[in-house]
Amino acid sequence: MQYQMGHEYASTTGIYQFVSDDFRSTTLRASLDRAMDQALGKQSGGQR
């Protein structure tokens, strides 16, 4: 999960064990969307 969330340290990623499943999923989705947009050369911003 550490690399999925884009954190360098496992201790930083550890905070996600104390959040709701919905928040964790939403945060992961946003991170993945940004990564895909960057990989495809799209500008980030706005909602999908």
Long-range contacts (C-beta under 8 A, 24 or more apart in sequence): 4-28, 4-31, 5-31, 6-31, 6-35
